[in-house]
């Protein structure tokens, strides 16, 4: 939120107390290189601080030129940002951008934007409360006895191994992606007040398809991975629209 500054997210220069020389110090995005950077209360950040992460999200690098120091730092990380709606209440008559007051420029740099609504469900609420309680009582083994679950240690090993996979795109249908982009872009600009589809969404589909292939520990991105990626992007596009557009 307000505690996240542009320098804190990207990089800054400071005077070393020992040598009295200017030194470069990386921010959260630089420190998260090769991992994940999580930003909470994204809507409370001012516009300058928000735009400071544009380069990192688009090019995976950060350029800095301060106090005679010119450098380009790696920031190859995933960004997960959470934002609360205005007045803490989601209005379905408005698009998700209007609900959280996000600009089109920053919105287009996220692969997926989804509203998470707090819907009252006694059964789901009970399961959630039970899981949280179990995690506090026995954090390492709270879910070992549930069917279909694996230990946290095995999950960590699986994620570490899957992230190192580099699936190839040789087997995907390129025409399916181009036709989908053409149709979605036409629809998004034909309806007033809807979210706009940009070229970055093609890259989003490819990245998500690669992620599905990594989950399977596969060497190639298959058609099923592409279909799943398209479903994720389309569902996110639809859920982010205002009720009248849906």
Steps between C-alpha positions, in 0.01 A plus 500: 500500500628845596812339646610385153706766323650507152851471645391219731358302208768569239839629614660794673844645571629587846823610661697215651567588867848347484642612164284815468442409134173463313388138479213331317240313701238281333134514598238229539474420126877459472522291815219278364692426178420140410212485748176677590438856621174550692348849536208555735254792493607586147226763468654714778824553309524836326517510121873579485591199712270279296646605165850431629442126456392529134846422364552206735166341408548550127874448444602313819775756557540826692705793375640750749700818453564684826797669664726409208405132521355357177392136518246249378384247756324169442146476635379171353225437752127445509293777659191413706312813604188522715274805497185585693198652322400859567319528836580131552197394299506347150246660263401257222360787293858622445799330343778374725721795396238747628456302819866513597592821314770346280620661179496320167881511472567308821203269445631382164827387659330237713432164335192433714277735697217336693253631758493288816159555653415423861191284452333358811495119484464316835662180372799672339538731801511201735762322288713814484482555876587135562804518271631819657459354849679179397789700352554679830482182705735295280641707208708222344244219509161668509395363161692170484198288587268651242439303181685616191751723681879490515742618764630855493857374456406300189304798367805724536716248311238468224475879452879537498536229235208622287632857487820381334313337212517683166212361288518565126218656296551297182173306530247777561251630243612854418185575298286434806681775693487753215131438430413525869689828536332646194150411624553609860657829396206574271247423775687697767499820293142454375349527851527825693641464849650153448860398572724538196704217348858588407796324338633417847211256544655276231815478711281433804338201330840360401643546851199334662513211250867450590403501868245223442767296320741555791233374740495176298883496499475476121760592239244634251197727524207295372158604368338429838740746665409763243127436548536533877694824461235642267226404749686679781547821299142503369352433845714777649388732220132420560518517881667838483219656296216695650172310531340679205775385261480134606 
